Structures are given as C-alpha cells and as structure tokens.
Amino acid sequence: MKSFHLQIASPDGLRYDGDADQLSVRAITGDLAIMAGHIPFMTALAKGSCRVYAGGKIRHAKCSGGYLTVTKEVVRLLSTDFTWDDEG
C-alpha cells in the first residue's frame, strides 16, 4: 500500500510527523478517509475520532475540531485539541 506524509498538530505541539497509509477523521460534512494520491482538498473538522493507519498498525485519537489540508506533498491535520487514546 502506498503511503503519504502526515503531520498532526495542536496547540500542544506536533502530535504526529511521519508516513501513513490512511487517515480517517470526522469532517463537518461526515466521516472521510484520506489515502495516498488523494486530490488536493481542505475541510473543517468536527469533534470525533481519528484513526491513523501506518505500518500495519492503527492508532486511535480524539479530535475536537480544526481543519485538514491535503496537498501533493503532505496531509496536515490542525486540531484545537488532539489526544491519542493510548496516552491516558
């Protein structure tokens, strides 16, 4: 599976910076998934779950809004509050 560069940031700092196979988030228009080769895209995010698929593993988080941008070079998720489920 092809991967893409993903950056996730919040006011607390950079939360993820690496390759991913898929990103699943809740946008204001509903759930969506981003994969390598996605067209350039931008959307506001709603409060909901986030899943990062990378290296055969899935990492879960809670995202309380923000926005998502997709370019040829990088996918960026900027969240007002972002917490990995495995961080407590």
PyMOL Python script that loads the backbone (N, CA, C, O; Angstrom):
from pymol import cmd

cmd.read_pdbstr("""\
ATOM      1  N   MET A   1       0.846  -1.171   0.000  1.00  0.00           N
ATOM      2  CA  MET A   1       0.000   0.000   0.000  1.00  0.00           C
ATOM      3  C   MET A   1       0.896   1.240   0.000  1.00  0.00           C
ATOM      4  O   MET A   1       1.886   1.302   0.728  1.00  0.00           O
ATOM      5  N   LYS A   2       0.537   2.216  -0.821  1.00  0.00           N
ATOM      6  CA  LYS A   2       1.294   3.465  -0.870  1.00  0.00           C
ATOM      7  C   LYS A   2       1.038   4.286   0.383  1.00  0.00           C
ATOM      8  O   LYS A   2      -0.049   4.242   0.959  1.00  0.00           O
ATOM      9  N   SER A   3       2.042   5.028   0.792  1.00  0.00           N
ATOM     10  CA  SER A   3       1.894   5.875   1.969  1.00  0.00           C
ATOM     11  C   SER A   3       2.042   7.343   1.574  1.00  0.00           C
ATOM     12  O   SER A   3       2.410   7.664   0.444  1.00  0.00           O
ATOM     13  N   PHE A   4       1.748   8.217   2.522  1.00  0.00           N
ATOM     14  CA  PHE A   4       1.870   9.660   2.317  1.00  0.00           C
ATOM     15  C   PHE A   4       2.416  10.272   3.594  1.00  0.00           C
ATOM     16  O   PHE A   4       2.378   9.652   4.656  1.00  0.00           O
ATOM     17  N   HIS A   5       2.927  11.499   3.486  1.00  0.00           N
ATOM     18  CA  HIS A   5       3.460  12.181   4.657  1.00  0.00           C
ATOM     19  C   HIS A   5       2.306  12.855   5.409  1.00  0.00           C
ATOM     20  O   HIS A   5       1.522  13.598   4.819  1.00  0.00           O
ATOM     21  N   LEU A   6       2.211  12.591   6.707  1.00  0.00           N
ATOM     22  CA  LEU A   6       1.137  13.121   7.544  1.00  0.00           C
ATOM     23  C   LEU A   6       1.732  13.913   8.699  1.00  0.00           C
ATOM     24  O   LEU A   6       2.663  13.459   9.363  1.00  0.00           O
ATOM     25  N   GLN A   7       1.188  15.097   8.929  1.00  0.00           N
ATOM     26  CA  GLN A   7       1.529  15.905  10.092  1.00  0.00           C
ATOM     27  C   GLN A   7       0.247  16.224  10.847  1.00  0.00           C
ATOM     28  O   GLN A   7      -0.741  16.660  10.258  1.00  0.00           O
ATOM     29  N   ILE A   8       0.274  16.001  12.156  1.00  0.00           N
ATOM     30  CA  ILE A   8      -0.854  16.341  13.018  1.00  0.00           C
ATOM     31  C   ILE A   8      -0.319  17.284  14.083  1.00  0.00           C
ATOM     32  O   ILE A   8       0.654  16.967  14.766  1.00  0.00           O
ATOM     33  N   ALA A   9      -0.957  18.448  14.226  1.00  0.00           N
ATOM     34  CA  ALA A   9      -0.513  19.434  15.212  1.00  0.00           C
ATOM     35  C   ALA A   9      -1.704  19.980  15.976  1.00  0.00           C
ATOM     36  O   ALA A   9      -2.826  20.030  15.473  1.00  0.00           O
ATOM     37  N   SER A  10      -1.424  20.391  17.210  1.00  0.00           N
ATOM     38  CA  SER A  10      -2.412  21.049  18.064  1.00  0.00           C
ATOM     39  C   SER A  10      -1.679  22.166  18.797  1.00  0.00           C
ATOM     40  O   SER A  10      -0.466  22.305  18.641  1.00  0.00           O
ATOM     41  N   PRO A  11      -2.391  22.969  19.595  1.00  0.00           N
ATOM     42  CA  PRO A  11      -1.691  23.998  20.369  1.00  0.00           C
ATOM     43  C   PRO A  11      -0.610  23.415  21.297  1.00  0.00           C
ATOM     44  O   PRO A  11       0.300  24.133  21.711  1.00  0.00           O
ATOM     45  N   ASP A  12      -0.709  22.119  21.621  1.00  0.00           N
ATOM     46  CA  ASP A  12       0.293  21.455  22.462  1.00  0.00           C
ATOM     47  C   ASP A  12       1.553  21.080  21.688  1.00  0.00           C
ATOM     48  O   ASP A  12       2.534  20.640  22.288  1.00  0.00           O
ATOM     49  N   GLY A  13       1.543  21.247  20.369  1.00  0.00           N
ATOM     50  CA  GLY A  13       2.711  20.931  19.554  1.00  0.00           C
ATOM     51  C   GLY A  13       2.420  19.887  18.496  1.00  0.00           C
ATOM     52  O   GLY A  13       1.269  19.521  18.257  1.00  0.00           O
ATOM     53  N   LEU A  14       3.478  19.418  17.870  1.00  0.00           N
ATOM     54  CA  LEU A  14       3.374  18.408  16.827  1.00  0.00           C
ATOM     55  C   LEU A  14       3.036  17.063  17.457  1.00  0.00           C
ATOM     56  O   LEU A  14       3.773  16.576  18.314  1.00  0.00           O
ATOM     57  N   ARG A  15       1.945  16.472  17.044  1.00  0.00           N
ATOM     58  CA  ARG A  15       1.469  15.214  17.634  1.00  0.00           C
ATOM     59  C   ARG A  15       1.842  13.995  16.786  1.00  0.00           C
ATOM     60  O   ARG A  15       1.909  12.878  17.298  1.00  0.00           O
ATOM     61  N   TYR A  16       2.084  14.212  15.492  1.00  0.00           N
ATOM     62  CA  TYR A  16       2.499  13.135  14.602  1.00  0.00           C
ATOM     63  C   TYR A  16       3.197  13.759  13.407  1.00  0.00           C
ATOM     64  O   TYR A  16       2.748  14.781  12.888  1.00  0.00           O
ATOM     65  N   ASP A  17       4.292  13.152  12.967  1.00  0.00           N
ATOM     66  CA  ASP A  17       5.009  13.614  11.789  1.00  0.00           C
ATOM     67  C   ASP A  17       5.701  12.403  11.189  1.00  0.00           C
ATOM     68  O   ASP A  17       6.787  12.017  11.622  1.00  0.00           O
ATOM     69  N   GLY A  18       5.062  11.806  10.185  1.00  0.00           N
ATOM     70  CA  GLY A  18       5.626  10.608   9.580  1.00  0.00           C
ATOM     71  C   GLY A  18       4.744  10.096   8.466  1.00  0.00           C
ATOM     72  O   GLY A  18       3.798  10.762   8.046  1.00  0.00           O
ATOM     73  N   ASP A  19       5.061   8.914   7.995  1.00  0.00           N
ATOM     74  CA  ASP A  19       4.292   8.299   6.922  1.00  0.00           C
ATOM     75  C   ASP A  19       3.040   7.630   7.468  1.00  0.00           C
ATOM     76  O   ASP A  19       3.020   7.152   8.602  1.00  0.00           O
ATOM     77  N   ALA A  20       2.002   7.602   6.650  1.00  0.00           N
ATOM     78  CA  ALA A  20       0.744   6.932   6.985  1.00  0.00           C
ATOM     79  C   ALA A  20       0.186   6.297   5.720  1.00  0.00           C
ATOM     80  O   ALA A  20       0.450   6.756   4.608  1.00  0.00           O
ATOM     81  N   ASP A  21      -0.584   5.240   5.907  1.00  0.00           N
ATOM     82  CA  ASP A  21      -1.248   4.573   4.784  1.00  0.00           C
ATOM     83  C   ASP A  21      -2.662   5.113   4.587  1.00  0.00           C
ATOM     84  O   ASP A  21      -3.172   5.154   3.467  1.00  0.00           O
ATOM     85  N   GLN A  22      -3.291   5.528   5.697  1.00  0.00           N
ATOM     86  CA  GLN A  22      -4.648   6.065   5.654  1.00  0.00           C
ATOM     87  C   GLN A  22      -4.884   6.910   6.889  1.00  0.00           C
ATOM     88  O   GLN A  22      -4.346   6.632   7.961  1.00  0.00           O
ATOM     89  N   LEU A  23      -5.696   7.945   6.726  1.00  0.00           N
ATOM     90  CA  LEU A  23      -6.155   8.790   7.827  1.00  0.00           C
ATOM     91  C   LEU A  23      -7.674   8.836   7.761  1.00  0.00           C
ATOM     92  O   LEU A  23      -8.244   9.177   6.725  1.00  0.00           O
ATOM     93  N   SER A  24      -8.325   8.496   8.856  1.00  0.00           N
ATOM     94  CA  SER A  24      -9.796   8.570   8.924  1.00  0.00           C
ATOM     95  C   SER A  24     -10.175   9.587   9.981  1.00  0.00           C
ATOM     96  O   SER A  24      -9.715   9.509  11.120  1.00  0.00           O
ATOM     97  N   VAL A  25     -11.022  10.550   9.603  1.00  0.00           N
ATOM     98  CA  VAL A  25     -11.438  11.629  10.502  1.00  0.00           C
ATOM     99  C   VAL A  25     -12.907  11.967  10.273  1.00  0.00           C
ATOM    100  O   VAL A  25     -13.521  11.511   9.308  1.00  0.00           O
ATOM    101  N   ARG A  26     -13.453  12.767  11.169  1.00  0.00           N
ATOM    102  CA  ARG A  26     -14.805  13.265  11.003  1.00  0.00           C
ATOM    103  C   ARG A  26     -14.736  14.732  10.581  1.00  0.00           C
ATOM    104  O   ARG A  26     -14.272  15.586  11.337  1.00  0.00           O
ATOM    105  N   ALA A  27     -15.196  15.005   9.386  1.00  0.00           N
ATOM    106  CA  ALA A  27     -15.285  16.377   8.880  1.00  0.00           C
ATOM    107  C   ALA A  27     -16.671  16.932   9.225  1.00  0.00           C
ATOM    108  O   ALA A  27     -17.536  16.198   9.704  1.00  0.00           O
ATOM    109  N   ILE A  28     -16.872  18.204   8.983  1.00  0.00           N
ATOM    110  CA  ILE A  28     -18.184  18.790   9.287  1.00  0.00           C
ATOM    111  C   ILE A  28     -19.275  18.239   8.381  1.00  0.00           C
ATOM    112  O   ILE A  28     -20.461  18.377   8.680  1.00  0.00           O
ATOM    113  N   THR A  29     -18.879  17.611   7.270  1.00  0.00           N
ATOM    114  CA  THR A  29     -19.858  17.013   6.356  1.00  0.00           C
ATOM    115  C   THR A  29     -19.991  15.511   6.536  1.00  0.00           C
ATOM    116  O   THR A  29     -20.776  14.870   5.837  1.00  0.00           O
ATOM    117  N   GLY A  30     -19.217  14.929   7.483  1.00  0.00           N
ATOM    118  CA  GLY A  30     -19.292  13.496   7.726  1.00  0.00           C
ATOM    119  C   GLY A  30     -17.914  12.867   7.761  1.00  0.00           C
ATOM    120  O   GLY A  30     -16.901  13.552   7.620  1.00  0.00           O
ATOM    121  N   ASP A  31     -17.884  11.547   7.952  1.00  0.00           N
ATOM    122  CA  ASP A  31     -16.628  10.822   8.043  1.00  0.00           C
ATOM    123  C   ASP A  31     -15.950  10.743   6.681  1.00  0.00           C
ATOM    124  O   ASP A  31     -16.611  10.643   5.647  1.00  0.00           O
ATOM    125  N   LEU A  32     -14.622  10.789   6.699  1.00  0.00           N
ATOM    126  CA  LEU A  32     -13.880  10.649   5.458  1.00  0.00           C
ATOM    127  C   LEU A  32     -12.554   9.960   5.713  1.00  0.00           C
ATOM    128  O   LEU A  32     -12.054   9.929   6.837  1.00  0.00           O
ATOM    129  N   ALA A  33     -11.999   9.411   4.652  1.00  0.00           N
ATOM    130  CA  ALA A  33     -10.698   8.736   4.716  1.00  0.00           C
ATOM    131  C   ALA A  33      -9.797   9.321   3.642  1.00  0.00           C
ATOM    132  O   ALA A  33     -10.225   9.559   2.512  1.00  0.00           O
ATOM    133  N   ILE A  34      -8.549   9.547   4.012  1.00  0.00           N
ATOM    134  CA  ILE A  34      -7.549  10.061   3.092  1.00  0.00           C
ATOM    135  C   ILE A  34      -6.525   8.962   2.861  1.00  0.00           C
ATOM    136  O   ILE A  34      -6.055   8.331   3.807  1.00  0.00           O
ATOM    137  N   MET A  35      -6.180   8.736   1.589  1.00  0.00           N
ATOM    138  CA  MET A  35      -5.157   7.753   1.236  1.00  0.00           C
ATOM    139  C   MET A  35      -4.180   8.416   0.273  1.00  0.00           C
ATOM    140  O   MET A  35      -4.449   9.508  -0.227  1.00  0.00           O
ATOM    141  N   ALA A  36      -3.059   7.771   0.010  1.00  0.00           N
ATOM    142  CA  ALA A  36      -2.055   8.309  -0.906  1.00  0.00           C
ATOM    143  C   ALA A  36      -2.686   8.611  -2.259  1.00  0.00           C
ATOM    144  O   ALA A  36      -3.503   7.838  -2.760  1.00  0.00           O
ATOM    145  N   GLY A  37      -2.303   9.739  -2.844  1.00  0.00           N
ATOM    146  CA  GLY A  37      -2.817  10.113  -4.150  1.00  0.00           C
ATOM    147  C   GLY A  37      -4.132  10.883  -4.111  1.00  0.00           C
ATOM    148  O   GLY A  37      -4.694  11.199  -5.160  1.00  0.00           O
ATOM    149  N   HIS A  38      -4.629  11.189  -2.913  1.00  0.00           N
ATOM    150  CA  HIS A  38      -5.887  11.949  -2.796  1.00  0.00           C
ATOM    151  C   HIS A  38      -5.739  13.302  -3.484  1.00  0.00           C
ATOM    152  O   HIS A  38      -4.659  13.894  -3.472  1.00  0.00           O
ATOM    153  N   ILE A  39      -6.802  13.783  -4.074  1.00  0.00           N
ATOM    154  CA  ILE A  39      -6.766  15.090  -4.729  1.00  0.00           C
ATOM    155  C   ILE A  39      -6.562  16.187  -3.675  1.00  0.00           C
ATOM    156  O   ILE A  39      -6.908  15.989  -2.511  1.00  0.00           O
ATOM    157  N   PRO A  40      -6.007  17.334  -4.066  1.00  0.00           N
ATOM    158  CA  PRO A  40      -5.885  18.441  -3.114  1.00  0.00           C
ATOM    159  C   PRO A  40      -7.259  18.760  -2.533  1.00  0.00           C
ATOM    160  O   PRO A  40      -8.261  18.788  -3.248  1.00  0.00           O
ATOM    161  N   PHE A  41      -7.286  18.999  -1.225  1.00  0.00           N
ATOM    162  CA  PHE A  41      -8.559  19.058  -0.518  1.00  0.00           C
ATOM    163  C   PHE A  41      -8.370  19.847   0.767  1.00  0.00           C
ATOM    164  O   PHE A  41      -7.284  19.843   1.347  1.00  0.00           O
ATOM    165  N   MET A  42      -9.413  20.517   1.211  1.00  0.00           N
ATOM    166  CA  MET A  42      -9.388  21.203   2.502  1.00  0.00           C
ATOM    167  C   MET A  42     -10.789  21.154   3.088  1.00  0.00           C
ATOM    168  O   MET A  42     -11.776  21.349   2.378  1.00  0.00           O
ATOM    169  N   THR A  43     -10.871  20.891   4.401  1.00  0.00           N
ATOM    170  CA  THR A  43     -12.167  20.837   5.061  1.00  0.00           C
ATOM    171  C   THR A  43     -12.019  21.177   6.543  1.00  0.00           C
ATOM    172  O   THR A  43     -10.956  20.995   7.136  1.00  0.00           O
ATOM    173  N   ALA A  44     -13.093  21.665   7.115  1.00  0.00           N
ATOM    174  CA  ALA A  44     -13.145  21.861   8.568  1.00  0.00           C
ATOM    175  C   ALA A  44     -13.463  20.521   9.214  1.00  0.00           C
ATOM    176  O   ALA A  44     -14.183  19.699   8.648  1.00  0.00           O
ATOM    177  N   LEU A  45     -12.918  20.314  10.403  1.00  0.00           N
ATOM    178  CA  LEU A  45     -13.137  19.069  11.134  1.00  0.00           C
ATOM    179  C   LEU A  45     -14.162  19.267  12.247  1.00  0.00           C
ATOM    180  O   LEU A  45     -14.242  20.332  12.859  1.00  0.00           O
ATOM    181  N   ALA A  46     -14.934  18.229  12.491  1.00  0.00           N
ATOM    182  CA  ALA A  46     -15.892  18.209  13.596  1.00  0.00           C
ATOM    183  C   ALA A  46     -15.279  17.425  14.749  1.00  0.00           C
ATOM    184  O   ALA A  46     -14.246  16.775  14.588  1.00  0.00           O
ATOM    185  N   LYS A  47     -15.902  17.488  15.882  1.00  0.00           N
ATOM    186  CA  LYS A  47     -15.463  16.698  17.026  1.00  0.00           C
ATOM    187  C   LYS A  47     -15.730  15.226  16.725  1.00  0.00           C
ATOM    188  O   LYS A  47     -16.826  14.857  16.302  1.00  0.00           O
ATOM    189  N   GLY A  48     -14.714  14.389  16.947  1.00  0.00           N
ATOM    190  CA  GLY A  48     -14.914  12.972  16.683  1.00  0.00           C
ATOM    191  C   GLY A  48     -13.625  12.200  16.792  1.00  0.00           C
ATOM    192  O   GLY A  48     -12.618  12.700  17.295  1.00  0.00           O
ATOM    193  N   SER A  49     -13.670  10.977  16.315  1.00  0.00           N
ATOM    194  CA  SER A  49     -12.500  10.110  16.404  1.00  0.00           C
ATOM    195  C   SER A  49     -11.603  10.305  15.188  1.00  0.00           C
ATOM    196  O   SER A  49     -12.033  10.778  14.136  1.00  0.00           O
ATOM    197  N   CYS A  50     -10.359   9.928  15.370  1.00  0.00           N
ATOM    198  CA  CYS A  50      -9.354   9.982  14.315  1.00  0.00           C
ATOM    199  C   CYS A  50      -8.591   8.668  14.366  1.00  0.00           C
ATOM    200  O   CYS A  50      -8.271   8.169  15.445  1.00  0.00           O
ATOM    201  N   ARG A  51      -8.301   8.110  13.196  1.00  0.00           N
ATOM    202  CA  ARG A  51      -7.515   6.883  13.134  1.00  0.00           C
ATOM    203  C   ARG A  51      -6.391   7.071  12.117  1.00  0.00           C
ATOM    204  O   ARG A  51      -6.616   7.514  10.991  1.00  0.00           O
ATOM    205  N   VAL A  52      -5.190   6.726  12.539  1.00  0.00           N
ATOM    206  CA  VAL A  52      -4.028   6.770  11.657  1.00  0.00           C
ATOM    207  C   VAL A  52      -3.580   5.335  11.422  1.00  0.00           C
ATOM    208  O   VAL A  52      -3.260   4.614  12.367  1.00  0.00           O
ATOM    209  N   TYR A  53      -3.557   4.926  10.163  1.00  0.00           N
ATOM    210  CA  TYR A  53      -3.118   3.590   9.772  1.00  0.00           C
ATOM    211  C   TYR A  53      -1.696   3.729   9.227  1.00  0.00           C
ATOM    212  O   TYR A  53      -1.469   4.429   8.240  1.00  0.00           O
ATOM    213  N   ALA A  54      -0.745   3.060   9.875  1.00  0.00           N
ATOM    214  CA  ALA A  54       0.651   3.154   9.434  1.00  0.00           C
ATOM    215  C   ALA A  54       1.395   1.879   9.813  1.00  0.00           C
ATOM    216  O   ALA A  54       1.296   1.402  10.944  1.00  0.00           O
ATOM    217  N   GLY A  55       2.128   1.343   8.871  1.00  0.00           N
ATOM    218  CA  GLY A  55       2.946   0.168   9.151  1.00  0.00           C
ATOM    219  C   GLY A  55       2.172  -1.026   9.654  1.00  0.00           C
ATOM    220  O   GLY A  55       2.689  -1.794  10.466  1.00  0.00           O
ATOM    221  N   GLY A  56       0.953  -1.203   9.199  1.00  0.00           N
ATOM    222  CA  GLY A  56       0.139  -2.331   9.625  1.00  0.00           C
ATOM    223  C   GLY A  56      -0.518  -2.158  10.980  1.00  0.00           C
ATOM    224  O   GLY A  56      -1.153  -3.087  11.477  1.00  0.00           O
ATOM    225  N   LYS A  57      -0.380  -0.996  11.584  1.00  0.00           N
ATOM    226  CA  LYS A  57      -0.990  -0.722  12.888  1.00  0.00           C
ATOM    227  C   LYS A  57      -1.978   0.433  12.767  1.00  0.00           C
ATOM    228  O   LYS A  57      -1.883   1.263  11.862  1.00  0.00           O
ATOM    229  N   ILE A  58      -2.921   0.467  13.696  1.00  0.00           N
ATOM    230  CA  ILE A  58      -3.913   1.540  13.747  1.00  0.00           C
ATOM    231  C   ILE A  58      -3.771   2.257  15.083  1.00  0.00           C
ATOM    232  O   ILE A  58      -3.755   1.629  16.142  1.00  0.00           O
ATOM    233  N   ARG A  59      -3.668   3.583  15.019  1.00  0.00           N
ATOM    234  CA  ARG A  59      -3.582   4.373  16.241  1.00  0.00           C
ATOM    235  C   ARG A  59      -4.826   5.256  16.315  1.00  0.00           C
ATOM    236  O   ARG A  59      -5.166   5.941  15.351  1.00  0.00           O
ATOM    237  N   HIS A  60      -5.504   5.236  17.467  1.00  0.00           N
ATOM    238  CA  HIS A  60      -6.762   5.949  17.656  1.00  0.00           C
ATOM    239  C   HIS A  60      -6.547   7.225  18.468  1.00  0.00           C
ATOM    240  O   HIS A  60      -5.685   7.285  19.345  1.00  0.00           O
ATOM    241  N   ALA A  61      -7.356   8.248  18.153  1.00  0.00           N
ATOM    242  CA  ALA A  61      -7.270   9.513  18.882  1.00  0.00           C
ATOM    243  C   ALA A  61      -8.632  10.190  18.898  1.00  0.00           C
ATOM    244  O   ALA A  61      -9.558   9.794  18.190  1.00  0.00           O
ATOM    245  N   LYS A  62      -8.724  11.222  19.726  1.00  0.00           N
ATOM    246  CA  LYS A  62      -9.905  12.088  19.753  1.00  0.00           C
ATOM    247  C   LYS A  62      -9.487  13.460  19.252  1.00  0.00           C
ATOM    248  O   LYS A  62      -8.454  13.997  19.654  1.00  0.00           O
ATOM    249  N   CYS A  63     -10.294  14.011  18.379  1.00  0.00           N
ATOM    250  CA  CYS A  63     -10.023  15.308  17.771  1.00  0.00           C
ATOM    251  C   CYS A  63     -11.237  16.192  18.009  1.00  0.00           C
ATOM    252  O   CYS A  63     -12.366  15.780  17.741  1.00  0.00           O
ATOM    253  N   SER A  64     -11.021  17.397  18.507  1.00  0.00           N
ATOM    254  CA  SER A  64     -12.174  18.241  18.832  1.00  0.00           C
ATOM    255  C   SER A  64     -12.352  19.398  17.857  1.00  0.00           C
ATOM    256  O   SER A  64     -12.731  20.498  18.260  1.00  0.00           O
ATOM    257  N   GLY A  65     -12.089  19.161  16.615  1.00  0.00           N
ATOM    258  CA  GLY A  65     -12.280  20.182  15.598  1.00  0.00           C
ATOM    259  C   GLY A  65     -10.952  20.724  15.094  1.00  0.00           C
ATOM    260  O   GLY A  65      -9.890  20.392  15.620  1.00  0.00           O
ATOM    261  N   GLY A  66     -11.027  21.557  14.076  1.00  0.00           N
ATOM    262  CA  GLY A  66      -9.852  22.132  13.438  1.00  0.00           C
ATOM    263  C   GLY A  66     -10.035  22.073  11.943  1.00  0.00           C
ATOM    264  O   GLY A  66     -11.145  22.243  11.439  1.00  0.00           O
ATOM    265  N   TYR A  67      -8.938  21.831  11.222  1.00  0.00           N
ATOM    266  CA  TYR A  67      -9.098  21.656   9.788  1.00  0.00           C
ATOM    267  C   TYR A  67      -8.040  20.723   9.223  1.00  0.00           C
ATOM    268  O   TYR A  67      -7.016  20.450   9.850  1.00  0.00           O
ATOM    269  N   LEU A  68      -8.323  20.243   8.012  1.00  0.00           N
ATOM    270  CA  LEU A  68      -7.493  19.266   7.338  1.00  0.00           C
ATOM    271  C   LEU A  68      -7.172  19.794   5.950  1.00  0.00           C
ATOM    272  O   LEU A  68      -8.061  20.252   5.232  1.00  0.00           O
ATOM    273  N   THR A  69      -5.890  19.731   5.570  1.00  0.00           N
ATOM    274  CA  THR A  69      -5.497  20.106   4.211  1.00  0.00           C
ATOM    275  C   THR A  69      -4.722  18.947   3.589  1.00  0.00           C
ATOM    276  O   THR A  69      -3.918  18.287   4.247  1.00  0.00           O
ATOM    277  N   VAL A  70      -4.985  18.722   2.315  1.00  0.00           N
ATOM    278  CA  VAL A  70      -4.304  17.679   1.552  1.00  0.00           C
ATOM    279  C   VAL A  70      -3.643  18.344   0.353  1.00  0.00           C
ATOM    280  O   VAL A  70      -4.316  18.987  -0.452  1.00  0.00           O
ATOM    281  N   THR A  71      -2.317  18.190   0.230  1.00  0.00           N
ATOM    282  CA  THR A  71      -1.594  18.647  -0.951  1.00  0.00           C
ATOM    283  C   THR A  71      -0.817  17.463  -1.514  1.00  0.00           C
ATOM    284  O   THR A  71      -0.845  16.374  -0.941  1.00  0.00           O
ATOM    285  N   LYS A  72      -0.130  17.665  -2.621  1.00  0.00           N
ATOM    286  CA  LYS A  72       0.676  16.590  -3.185  1.00  0.00           C
ATOM    287  C   LYS A  72       1.800  16.182  -2.240  1.00  0.00           C
ATOM    288  O   LYS A  72       2.201  15.018  -2.213  1.00  0.00           O
ATOM    289  N   GLU A  73       2.311  17.144  -1.461  1.00  0.00           N
ATOM    290  CA  GLU A  73       3.466  16.899  -0.614  1.00  0.00           C
ATOM    291  C   GLU A  73       3.133  16.362   0.770  1.00  0.00           C
ATOM    292  O   GLU A  73       3.878  15.541   1.305  1.00  0.00           O
ATOM    293  N   VAL A  74       2.018  16.816   1.366  1.00  0.00           N
ATOM    294  CA  VAL A  74       1.748  16.492   2.765  1.00  0.00           C
ATOM    295  C   VAL A  74       0.254  16.607   3.078  1.00  0.00           C
ATOM    296  O   VAL A  74      -0.469  17.392   2.464  1.00  0.00           O
ATOM    297  N   VAL A  75      -0.183  15.811   4.039  1.00  0.00           N
ATOM    298  CA  VAL A  75      -1.527  15.937   4.606  1.00  0.00           C
ATOM    299  C   VAL A  75      -1.333  16.523   5.997  1.00  0.00           C
ATOM    300  O   VAL A  75      -0.570  15.985   6.798  1.00  0.00           O
ATOM    301  N   ARG A  76      -2.032  17.641   6.290  1.00  0.00           N
ATOM    302  CA  ARG A  76      -1.891  18.296   7.594  1.00  0.00           C
ATOM    303  C   ARG A  76      -3.247  18.363   8.287  1.00  0.00           C
ATOM    304  O   ARG A  76      -4.237  18.831   7.724  1.00  0.00           O
ATOM    305  N   LEU A  77      -3.258  17.884   9.518  1.00  0.00           N
ATOM    306  CA  LEU A  77      -4.426  17.974  10.378  1.00  0.00           C
ATOM    307  C   LEU A  77      -4.039  18.932  11.512  1.00  0.00           C
ATOM    308  O   LEU A  77      -3.127  18.652  12.289  1.00  0.00           O
ATOM    309  N   LEU A  78      -4.738  20.052  11.594  1.00  0.00           N
ATOM    310  CA  LEU A  78      -4.511  21.033  12.652  1.00  0.00           C
ATOM    311  C   LEU A  78      -5.749  21.037  13.521  1.00  0.00           C
ATOM    312  O   LEU A  78      -6.838  21.383  13.064  1.00  0.00           O
ATOM    313  N   SER A  79      -5.579  20.651  14.777  1.00  0.00           N
ATOM    314  CA  SER A  79      -6.716  20.460  15.676  1.00  0.00           C
ATOM    315  C   SER A  79      -6.644  21.403  16.867  1.00  0.00           C
ATOM    316  O   SER A  79      -5.560  21.729  17.352  1.00  0.00           O
ATOM    317  N   THR A  80      -7.802  21.834  17.329  1.00  0.00           N
ATOM    318  CA  THR A  80      -7.850  22.665  18.530  1.00  0.00           C
ATOM    319  C   THR A  80      -7.516  21.854  19.772  1.00  0.00           C
ATOM    320  O   THR A  80      -7.007  22.400  20.750  1.00  0.00           O
ATOM    321  N   ASP A  81      -7.799  20.545  19.743  1.00  0.00           N
ATOM    322  CA  ASP A  81      -7.435  19.641  20.840  1.00  0.00           C
ATOM    323  C   ASP A  81      -7.337  18.237  20.261  1.00  0.00           C
ATOM    324  O   ASP A  81      -8.287  17.748  19.649  1.00  0.00           O
ATOM    325  N   PHE A  82      -6.190  17.587  20.452  1.00  0.00           N
ATOM    326  CA  PHE A  82      -5.945  16.276  19.872  1.00  0.00           C
ATOM    327  C   PHE A  82      -5.294  15.399  20.931  1.00  0.00           C
ATOM    328  O   PHE A  82      -4.254  15.756  21.485  1.00  0.00           O
ATOM    329  N   THR A  83      -5.909  14.242  21.215  1.00  0.00           N
ATOM    330  CA  THR A  83      -5.405  13.352  22.263  1.00  0.00           C
ATOM    331  C   THR A  83      -5.395  11.909  21.755  1.00  0.00           C
ATOM    332  O   THR A  83      -6.430  11.369  21.364  1.00  0.00           O
ATOM    333  N   TRP A  84      -4.204  11.295  21.767  1.00  0.00           N
ATOM    334  CA  TRP A  84      -4.096   9.881  21.430  1.00  0.00           C
ATOM    335  C   TRP A  84      -4.747   9.063  22.524  1.00  0.00           C
ATOM    336  O   TRP A  84      -4.558   9.354  23.705  1.00  0.00           O
ATOM    337  N   ASP A  85      -5.518   8.033  22.154  1.00  0.00           N
ATOM    338  CA  ASP A  85      -6.179   7.169  23.143  1.00  0.00           C
ATOM    339  C   ASP A  85      -5.170   6.443  24.034  1.00  0.00           C
ATOM    340  O   ASP A  85      -5.464   6.169  25.198  1.00  0.00           O
ATOM    341  N   ASP A  86      -4.002   6.133  23.509  1.00  0.00           N
ATOM    342  CA  ASP A  86      -3.007   5.386  24.297  1.00  0.00           C
ATOM    343  C   ASP A  86      -2.142   6.285  25.190  1.00  0.00           C
ATOM    344  O   ASP A  86      -1.181   5.811  25.795  1.00  0.00           O
ATOM    345  N   GLU A  87      -2.475   7.573  25.277  1.00  0.00           N
ATOM    346  CA  GLU A  87      -1.726   8.489  26.132  1.00  0.00           C
ATOM    347  C   GLU A  87      -2.406   8.734  27.463  1.00  0.00           C
ATOM    348  O   GLU A  87      -1.946   9.571  28.239  1.00  0.00           O
ATOM    349  N   GLY A  88      -3.451   8.053  27.739  1.00  0.00           N
ATOM    350  CA  GLY A  88      -4.048   8.195  29.053  1.00  0.00           C
ATOM    351  C   GLY A  88      -5.443   8.575  28.974  1.00  0.00           C
ATOM    352  O   GLY A  88      -6.097   8.737  30.004  1.00  0.00           O
TER     353      GLY A  88
END
""", "prot")
cmd.dss("prot")
cmd.show_as("cartoon", "prot")
cmd.util.cbc("prot")
cmd.orient("prot")
